[in-house]
Amino acid sequence: MFEIHKHDEKMLIFSGDDEIPYSIGGFLTDSVVFKISVEAALWCKSYKPPGLGAGCIMPEINFLVITALIKNRAAQSLAIPRSSPPVFTLLEEYGEEHAVSANPAFAGRNLTRKILSGSVIHPKLPLKGELVFDVPEGDYALVVSRGALDMNGCIKRVCDIGRYRLTPQNKNHTDSDE
């Protein structure tokens, strides 16, 4: 069943739990410290990253920009260890998977990049970031997985934790949309 949430005058439609639990450390032994949620999912015909001036980046197909939050449920400020970051993948209804865009222009707002840079997440101030995918329009699920760094420093998916069913809204993404 789809739920409709209103945030900053934008309608968001997603299903499943509002927050996906993410613990640091062992898979089954540690208590849940972080919660991951989707704030918005928007189709964009162009993307204007900060610092690009008047220019915009055009997609090869279509940009799907997902704004996600990571909330810290602990009493003290914590960072997600670089050794076990969450991995975000877009899953089509027919099973094809898509990785977050590697375009360096998206790095400033990229949620994974913020985690890997050691961003501290305060108990009352969630870490907010974007996940940008260049994919055909359609219905997708955002899969959140536990990640691990391999010996070469690459992030690998270890196991899936949860997923959001997304029905993105149409909107052109610019700095004024925040």
C-alpha positions as CSV (number, residue, x, y, z in Angstrom):
1,M,0.0,0.0,0.0
2,F,1.3,3.4,-0.9
3,E,1.4,6.2,1.7
4,I,1.4,9.9,0.7
5,H,3.5,12.2,2.8
6,K,3.7,16.0,2.4
7,H,7.1,17.7,2.9
8,D,7.9,21.2,2.0
9,E,4.9,21.4,-0.4
10,K,6.0,18.3,-2.4
11,M,4.0,15.1,-2.4
12,L,6.1,12.0,-1.7
13,I,4.8,8.5,-2.4
14,F,6.6,5.5,-1.0
15,S,5.7,2.3,0.7
16,G,7.2,0.1,3.4
17,D,8.6,1.2,6.7
18,D,9.2,4.9,7.1
19,E,12.7,4.2,8.3
20,I,15.1,1.4,7.6
21,P,17.2,0.3,10.6
22,Y,21.0,0.3,10.2
23,S,23.4,-0.8,12.9
24,I,27.1,-0.4,13.1
25,G,29.1,-3.5,13.9
26,G,27.7,-7.0,13.9
27,F,24.7,-8.0,11.8
28,L,22.5,-9.4,14.5
29,T,24.2,-8.6,17.8
30,D,24.2,-4.8,17.9
31,S,21.3,-2.6,18.6
32,V,20.0,-0.3,15.9
33,V,21.8,3.0,16.0
34,F,20.8,4.6,12.7
35,K,17.6,4.9,10.8
36,I,17.5,5.7,7.0
37,S,14.5,7.3,5.4
38,V,13.6,8.8,2.0
39,E,12.5,12.4,2.1
40,A,11.9,12.9,-1.7
41,A,12.2,11.2,-5.0
42,L,12.0,13.4,-8.1
43,W,12.5,13.0,-11.9
44,C,14.7,15.7,-13.2
45,K,15.4,16.9,-16.8
46,S,18.5,18.6,-15.6
47,Y,20.6,18.9,-12.4
48,K,22.4,22.0,-11.1
49,P,25.0,21.0,-8.5
50,P,26.4,23.7,-6.2
51,G,29.3,25.7,-7.5
52,L,28.5,25.1,-11.2
53,G,27.5,28.7,-11.9
54,A,24.7,29.0,-14.3
55,G,25.2,25.7,-16.0
56,C,23.2,22.5,-15.6
57,I,24.1,18.8,-16.1
58,M,21.9,17.0,-18.6
59,P,21.2,13.3,-18.1
60,E,21.8,10.6,-20.7
61,I,18.3,9.3,-20.0
62,N,16.6,10.8,-17.0
63,F,17.8,11.8,-13.5
64,L,16.1,10.3,-10.6
65,V,17.2,12.4,-7.5
66,I,16.4,10.8,-4.2
67,T,16.9,12.8,-1.0
68,A,17.6,10.6,1.9
69,L,18.2,11.1,5.7
70,I,20.2,9.1,8.2
71,K,19.1,9.7,11.8
72,N,21.2,8.9,14.8
73,R,19.2,7.2,17.6
74,A,22.1,7.1,20.0
75,A,22.6,9.6,22.9
76,Q,25.9,10.8,21.5
77,S,27.1,12.0,18.1
78,L,28.4,9.2,15.9
79,A,29.8,8.5,12.4
80,I,29.0,5.4,10.4
81,P,32.4,3.6,10.1
82,R,34.0,3.9,6.7
83,S,34.4,0.1,6.8
84,S,30.7,-0.5,6.8
85,P,28.8,2.2,4.9
86,P,25.2,1.6,3.6
87,V,25.0,0.9,-0.1
88,F,22.2,2.3,-2.2
89,T,21.0,0.6,-5.3
90,L,18.0,1.2,-7.6
91,L,16.0,-1.9,-8.5
92,E,13.6,-2.1,-11.5
93,E,10.4,-4.1,-11.3
94,Y,12.0,-6.6,-13.7
95,G,15.1,-7.1,-11.5
96,E,17.7,-4.9,-13.2
97,E,19.9,-3.0,-10.8
98,H,21.4,0.5,-11.2
99,A,24.2,2.1,-9.1
100,V,24.3,5.7,-7.9
101,S,25.8,8.0,-10.6
102,A,29.6,8.3,-10.3
103,N,29.5,11.7,-11.9
104,P,31.9,13.9,-9.8
105,A,29.6,16.9,-10.2
106,F,27.1,15.2,-7.8
107,A,29.8,14.6,-5.1
108,G,28.9,17.6,-2.9
109,R,25.5,16.3,-2.1
110,N,26.1,12.6,-2.4
111,L,25.0,10.7,0.8
112,T,27.5,7.9,0.4
113,R,30.4,10.4,-0.1
114,K,29.3,12.3,3.1
115,I,29.4,9.0,5.0
116,L,32.8,8.0,3.6
117,S,34.2,11.4,4.5
118,G,33.5,10.7,8.2
119,S,30.5,13.0,8.6
120,V,29.4,12.9,12.3
121,I,25.7,12.4,12.7
122,H,24.2,14.2,15.8
123,P,21.3,12.8,17.6
124,K,19.0,15.7,16.8
125,L,20.4,16.6,13.4
126,P,20.1,14.0,10.6
127,L,22.6,13.7,7.8
128,K,20.9,14.6,4.6
129,G,22.2,13.8,1.1
130,E,21.2,12.9,-2.4
131,L,21.4,9.8,-4.5
132,V,21.4,10.5,-8.2
133,F,20.6,7.8,-10.8
134,D,20.5,8.2,-14.6
135,V,17.7,5.8,-15.6
136,P,14.5,5.5,-17.7
137,E,11.3,6.8,-16.0
138,G,9.4,4.0,-14.3
139,D,8.7,2.5,-10.9
140,Y,11.7,1.5,-8.8
141,A,12.6,0.3,-5.4
142,L,15.6,1.9,-3.5
143,V,17.5,-1.0,-1.9
144,V,19.5,-0.2,1.2
145,S,22.3,-2.8,1.9
146,R,25.0,-3.2,4.4
147,G,28.3,-2.4,2.7
148,A,31.9,-3.3,3.4
149,L,35.2,-2.0,2.0
150,D,37.3,-4.6,0.2
151,M,41.1,-4.7,0.2
152,N,41.2,-2.3,-2.7
153,G,39.0,0.3,-1.0
154,C,35.9,-0.4,-3.1
155,I,32.5,-0.7,-1.5
156,K,30.8,-4.1,-1.9
157,R,27.2,-5.0,-1.0
158,V,27.2,-7.6,1.8
159,C,23.4,-8.1,2.5
160,D,20.2,-6.2,1.7
161,I,18.6,-4.6,4.8
162,G,15.4,-3.0,3.4
163,R,13.9,-1.3,0.4
164,Y,11.5,1.6,-0.5
165,R,9.0,1.3,-3.3
166,L,9.3,4.7,-5.1
167,T,6.9,6.5,-7.4
168,P,9.0,9.6,-8.1
169,Q,7.3,13.0,-8.9
170,N,8.2,15.1,-11.9
171,K,10.1,18.2,-11.1
172,N,13.2,20.0,-12.5
173,H,15.9,20.0,-9.8
174,T,17.7,23.2,-9.1
175,D,19.3,24.9,-6.1
176,S,16.0,26.8,-5.5
177,D,14.2,23.5,-4.9
178,E,15.9,22.9,-1.5
